[in-house]
Amino acid sequence: MYYIIVSNKGGGRFAEKAKCKNEAFVFLNAHKKRGAQSVSIYKEPFWNSTDDKALVAFFGKGSYWDNVSKYNKLINNKRVN
């Protein structure tokens, strides 16, 4: 299972679940096209939204993962443009 956390421009956050990695990326791209501020995909189980071992991919300029990726190349490789 995959867990997707979406932050919208209004400051709200919500989560969705996906059964497979491909479905999770479909959700990420759909929310990206709708103007989400940031989207992160995690492989379950994970403990919190800063768990870099569970992170699969992320999108979002200025997001937590964007800032971490400036100093960590492994995280930067998980960026979706």
Stockholm file with secondary structure:
# STOCKHOLM 1.0

chainA/1-81         MYYIIVSNKGGGRFAEKAKCKNEAFVFLNAHKKRGAQSVSIYKEPFWNSTDDKALVAFFGKGSYWDNVSKYNKLINNKRVN
#=GR chainA/1-81 SS CEEEEEECTTSCEEEEEESSHHHHHHHHHHHHHTTCSEEEEEESSCSSTTCTTTEEEEECTTSHHHHHHTTCHHHHTTBCC
#=GC SS_cons        CEEEEEECTTSCEEEEEESSHHHHHHHHHHHHHTTCSEEEEEESSCSSTTCTTTEEEEECTTSHHHHHHTTCHHHHTTBCC
//
